[in-house]
Amino acid sequence: ESCTSAEVVAAVDVNTLANEVYKHNFPSTLLWAKTIEGITLKEFDRLSFDMILMSPPCQPFTRIGLQGDISDPRTKSFLYILDILPRLQKLPKYLLLENVKGFESSSARNELLQTLETCGFKYQEFLLSPTCLGIPNSRLRYFLIAKLHQEPFSFQAPGQVSLLVLLEFAFSSLSSEEKNLDPNIGPDCSSKKSLPKGAFLFKLETVEEMERKHSQDNDSSIQMLKYFLEDENEEMGLYFLPPKYLLRYAFLLDIVKPTCRRSTCFTKG
């Protein structure tokens, strides 16, 4: 948490169930059951907010999607905000935006930067993963921070995307010919001959993959997973995957221990 005190002046969603949950948790916050583009300029002005936190739909920009960019209907709300921003009676002091890797090369990002420059914002962009902050999870994302104040940022120059290169992305670019398989090496970098007896699922991995994981698990700048796990005083069986799913997707999953310093996220794609 940022530990910065702030008041949410309005929440907006069209999902009835989501709105019911939000209203239950935050009964005193103004809740609009409408789309972003359904909010008029006058309504925006009445809110008189100091900061906009933005996380536009990522589907138009994701690398495994169609990459429809601004032609995708799901960017309508984002483009509407860009249209509204220069016409506000009072500009917000700050703007924060998060999205998937791929947004940094989109037309939507170009329109965002053009709008920020027109309004007099200074901005900085990043491609960051939680591992950059010592958190054992790999999830590369685009971030932008913009401020209306004229003082320059103390880090990179505006207009440059600062990319912290991570091991997992360096190795992912290897071709299949470069990834030499060794059938005698197990997932813990030991010989198959030393594996315990009994039923187990052997996941064949390249030498490079195992070296990458070994390097990650020995990176003391990243915390161990055990510091993020719940106490084992409840029935853990509730969280076990059924065998049919485990067998079906096992080769897509990484297996980690509480002492590991890595984990990954995955979506339907």
QUIQUIBEL-V629147 format. One record per run of one state. SS is the DSSP state (2 for helix, 1 for strand, 0 for the rest). FROM is the first residue (numbers start at 0). TO is the last residue. If there is no record, write none. Layout:
SS,FROM,TO / SS,FROM,TO
//
This chain:
0,0,9 / 1,10,11 / 0,12,14 / 2,15,24 / 0,25,29 / 1,30,31 / 0,32,34 / 2,35,37 / 0,38,39 / 2,40,46 / 0,47,49 / 1,50,53 / 0,54,67 / 2,68,70 / 0,71,71 / 2,72,84 / 0,85,92 / 1,93,99 / 0,100,101 / 2,102,104 / 0,105,105 / 2,106,118 / 0,119,120 / 1,121,127 / 0,128,128 / 2,129,132 / 0,133,136 / 1,137,137 / 0,138,139 / 1,140,146 / 0,147,159 / 1,160,162 / 0,163,165 / 2,166,170 / 0,171,179 / 1,180,180 / 0,181,183 / 1,184,184 / 0,185,189 / 1,190,190 / 2,191,193 / 0,194,204 / 1,205,205 / 2,206,216 / 0,217,223 / 2,224,227 / 0,228,234 / 2,235,238 / 0,239,241 / 2,242,251 / 0,252,262 / 1,263,263 / 0,264,268
//
